[in-house]
Amino acid sequence: MKSAPRAGTAIWALTPNGARLARSIARQMSGSTRFLSAKLDTAIDGTIRFSRLKDAIDRHFGGFSSHIFIMATGIVVRCIAMHLAHKTTDPAVVVCDEAGRFAVSLVSGHLGGANALAMEVARITGGLPVITTATDVNRVPAIDVIALENGLTIENSAAIKAVNMALLTGGPIVVHDPYEKLAYHLPASQTLQAATNAFDDNAAGVFVDHIRLDLPPHVLVLRPGSLVAGMGCNRGTSVDEMRSLLLETVAVNKLAASSLRALATVDLKADEPGLLNLAQSLNLKVMLFSRDRLKAVVQVPTPSTLVEKHIGVKSVCEAAALLATNRGRLIVPKQKTANVTVAVAADGYISLASDPVHRST
């Protein structure tokens, strides 16, 4: 399950020259909002004015995915320090001088995208991007950037350091990656392919899979969005009952909730409030299939004569999950409560050996 995205870029300026540069940057950066000091005499449309910079940052820092500050670095550091939590969640922060000569990637260079933002700002201003992250300086790949670019969710960010250090020093990296998400992104000379849980106690490691295992803390766990939960429900079923069955099914079967990418169901449920609320709360998309398409999936392990009587198909949750994964593999057959059914399917282009055996409970 993914975090809901924040808004675009905030561009901050204190001086007349800074305001002019902010306007120039905003013209070429869609989705940006300018914040200008109320002390500036020049009337500038389409901006938010602030009386005190720190107060405005306190109100708006968490609401944007990235910030560009056109002012001294020291001012920015003092104003944002209390808002910084972790590199996996902090917004990108770039600091630019008001002449546009330098664009400094200050916070969240990799995962937040500050390095890329600094390069974009420098392109607009004609200045130089200033990037100090070790992997970029040494021109080697960074595992957190690779993960981000390939749609992988980082589960234990503390292990990023060990993998990036191995990339910097040329050390071995033990990799379990049945979906081949990292293929061609890591140096072949450093990569050692691992079985599901065969990780060295010392070597850096990367585990890319939707199954949950007890792994050494230095092994970086990356979750692909490889799972879809098929769901069926009675009309008016509460979101709590749906959520409880879904999360219990995922947990009992040792699957990673962060590998879920969608909920799939019959198109008759397009306006089902509980289902829509569940998808929104977990930041999952909803995939809808017609009854004709569900009927075409004939090999389902637990067809229902009752469902067929009511809506004309033998399966909703299992068939929808399989369709949503392009006829992948069903790894958790139908589970149910009084009002909800859930089945989980995985994308089908890796070996079944990477999955544990799942049985109906």
Residue pairs with C-beta under 8 A, 6 or more apart in sequence:
1 257
1 258
1 260
1 282
1 283
1 284
2 153
2 225
2 258
2 283
2 284
3 89
3 283
4 283
5 65
6 62
6 63
6 64
6 65
6 91
7 31
7 33
7 63
7 64
7 65
8 30
8 31
8 32
8 33
8 64
8 65
8 66
9 29
9 31
9 32
9 33
9 64
9 65
9 66
9 67
9 68
9 117
10 32
10 33
10 34
10 35
10 60
10 63
10 64
10 66
10 67
10 68
11 22
11 25
11 26
11 29
11 32
11 33
11 34
11 35
11 67
11 68
11 70
12 22
12 34
12 35
12 36
12 53
12 56
12 57
12 67
12 68
12 69
12 70
12 71
13 19
13 21
13 22
13 34
13 35
13 36
13 37
13 70
13 71
13 98
14 36
14 37
14 39
14 53
14 70
14 71
14 75
15 37
15 40
15 70
15 71
15 98
16 40
16 42
17 98
17 99
18 70
18 71
18 98
19 34
19 36
19 40
19 42
19 44
21 70
21 96
21 98
21 99
21 100
21 125
22 34
22 36
22 68
22 70
23 34
23 44
24 100
24 124
24 125
25 32
25 68
25 96
25 121
25 124
25 125
26 32
26 34
28 124
29 120
29 124
32 68
33 48
33 64
34 44
34 46
34 47
34 48
35 47
35 48
35 49
35 50
35 56
35 60
36 44
36 47
36 48
36 49
36 50
37 49
37 50
37 53
38 49
38 50
38 51
48 56
50 56
53 75
53 79
54 78
54 79
57 79
57 80
57 83
58 83
61 67
61 80
61 83
61 91
62 83
62 91
64 91
65 91
65 92
65 112
65 113
66 91
66 92
66 93
66 94
66 112
66 113
66 114
66 117
67 80
67 91
67 92
67 93
67 94
68 94
68 95
68 96
68 117
68 121
69 75
69 76
69 93
69 94
69 95
69 96
70 95
70 96
70 97
70 98
71 95
71 98
72 95
73 95
73 104
73 106
76 93
76 95
76 106
77 106
80 93
80 107
83 90
84 90
84 107
86 157
87 107
87 108
87 110
87 111
87 112
87 157
88 111
88 154
88 157
90 107
90 108
90 112
91 107
91 108
91 112
92 105
92 107
92 108
92 109
92 112
92 113
92 114
92 117
93 106
93 107
93 108
93 112
93 114
94 103
94 104
94 105
94 106
94 114
94 117
94 118
94 121
95 103
95 104
95 106
96 102
96 103
96 104
96 121
96 125
96 127
97 127
99 127
100 124
100 125
100 126
100 127
101 125
101 127
101 128
102 122
102 127
102 128
102 129
102 130
103 117
103 118
103 119
103 121
103 122
103 125
103 127
103 128
103 129
103 130
104 118
104 130
105 114
105 115
105 117
105 118
105 129
105 130
105 131
105 132
105 133
106 114
107 114
108 114
109 115
109 131
109 132
109 133
109 136
110 133
110 135
110 142
110 144
110 145
110 148
111 144
111 145
111 148
111 154
115 129
115 131
115 133
115 136
118 129
118 130
118 131
119 129
119 131
121 127
121 129
122 128
122 129
131 137
133 142
134 164
134 168
135 141
135 142
135 145
135 164
135 167
135 168
136 142
138 168
140 167
140 168
141 167
141 185
141 186
141 187
142 164
142 167
143 160
143 163
143 164
143 167
143 186
143 206
143 220
144 154
144 157
144 160
144 164
146 152
146 182
146 185
146 186
147 153
147 154
147 222
150 181
150 182
150 185
151 181
151 224
151 225
152 181
152 208
152 222
152 223
152 224
153 222
153 223
153 225
153 258
153 259
154 160
154 220
154 221
154 222
154 223
155 221
155 222
155 223
155 256
155 258
156 217
156 220
156 221
158 217
159 217
159 218
159 219
159 220
159 221
160 220
162 204
162 218
162 220
163 173
163 204
163 205
163 206
163 220
165 171
165 204
166 172
166 173
166 190
166 203
166 204
167 173
167 186
167 187
167 190
170 189
170 190
171 190
171 203
171 204
172 190
172 191
172 192
172 200
172 203
172 204
173 186
173 190
173 191
173 192
173 203
173 204
173 205
173 206
174 192
174 194
174 198
174 199
174 200
174 203
174 204
174 205
174 206
174 219
175 182
175 186
175 191
175 192
175 193
175 194
175 205
175 206
175 208
176 193
176 194
176 195
176 196
176 197
176 198
176 199
176 205
176 206
176 207
176 208
176 209
177 183
177 193
177 206
177 208
177 209
178 208
178 209
178 350
178 351
178 354
179 208
179 209
179 224
179 226
179 347
179 349
179 350
181 208
181 222
181 224
182 191
182 206
182 208
192 203
194 205
196 209
196 211
196 213
196 353
196 354
197 213
197 215
199 205
199 207
199 215
199 216
199 219
201 216
204 218
204 220
205 215
205 216
205 218
205 219
205 220
206 219
206 220
206 222
207 213
207 215
207 219
207 220
207 221
207 222
208 222
208 223
208 224
209 223
209 224
209 256
209 354
210 223
210 224
210 226
210 227
210 255
210 256
210 259
210 346
211 254
211 255
211 256
211 354
211 355
211 356
212 254
212 255
212 256
213 254
215 221
223 256
223 258
223 259
224 259
225 259
225 260
225 261
226 259
226 261
226 346
226 347
227 255
227 256
227 259
227 260
227 261
227 344
227 345
227 346
228 260
228 261
228 262
228 263
228 264
228 287
228 321
228 324
228 325
228 328
228 344
228 345
228 346
229 246
229 249
229 250
229 260
229 262
229 263
229 264
229 317
229 321
229 342
229 343
229 344
230 263
230 264
230 265
230 316
230 317
230 318
230 319
230 320
230 321
230 322
230 324
230 342
230 343
230 344
230 345
231 242
231 246
231 263
231 264
231 265
231 275
231 316
231 317
231 320
231 340
231 341
231 342
232 265
232 266
232 269
232 307
232 316
232 317
232 320
232 340
232 341
233 242
233 265
233 269
233 272
233 274
233 275
233 339
233 340
233 341
234 339
234 340
235 272
236 273
236 274
237 272
237 274
237 275
237 339
237 340
238 274
239 273
239 274
239 275
239 277
239 278
239 281
241 274
241 337
241 338
241 339
241 340
242 274
242 275
242 278
242 340
243 278
243 281
243 282
244 337
245 335
245 336
245 337
245 340
245 342
246 278
246 342
247 257
249 332
249 335
249 342
249 344
250 256
250 257
250 260
250 344
251 257
252 361
253 331
253 332
253 344
253 356
253 358
254 356
255 331
255 332
255 344
260 282
260 284
261 284
261 285
262 284
262 285
262 286
262 287
262 324
263 275
263 278
263 279
263 284
263 285
263 286
263 287
264 286
264 287
264 288
264 289
264 320
264 321
264 323
264 324
265 272
265 275
265 286
265 287
265 288
265 289
265 316
265 317
265 320
266 288
266 289
266 290
266 291
266 294
266 311
266 313
266 316
266 320
267 288
267 289
267 290
267 291
268 291
268 311
269 275
269 288
270 286
270 288
275 286
276 286
278 284
279 285
279 286
287 320
287 323
287 324
289 319
289 320
289 323
289 324
291 311
291 312
291 313
293 323
294 313
294 315
294 316
294 319
294 320
294 323
295 312
295 313
295 314
297 315
297 318
297 319
297 322
297 323
297 327
300 314
300 315
300 318
300 319
300 322
300 330
301 318
301 330
301 333
301 334
301 360
302 315
302 318
302 333
302 334
302 360
303 314
303 315
304 314
304 315
305 314
307 313
307 314
307 315
307 316
308 314
313 319
315 334
316 341
317 334
317 341
317 342
317 343
318 330
318 333
318 334
318 343
318 345
321 330
321 343
321 344
321 345
322 328
322 330
322 345
324 345
325 345
325 346
325 347
325 348
326 347
326 348
327 348
328 345
328 346
328 347
328 348
329 345
329 346
329 348
329 352
329 355
330 343
330 344
330 345
331 344
331 345
331 346
331 355
331 358
332 342
332 343
332 344
332 358
333 343
333 358
333 359
333 360
334 341
334 342
334 343
334 360
335 341
335 342
335 343
335 360
335 361
336 342
346 355
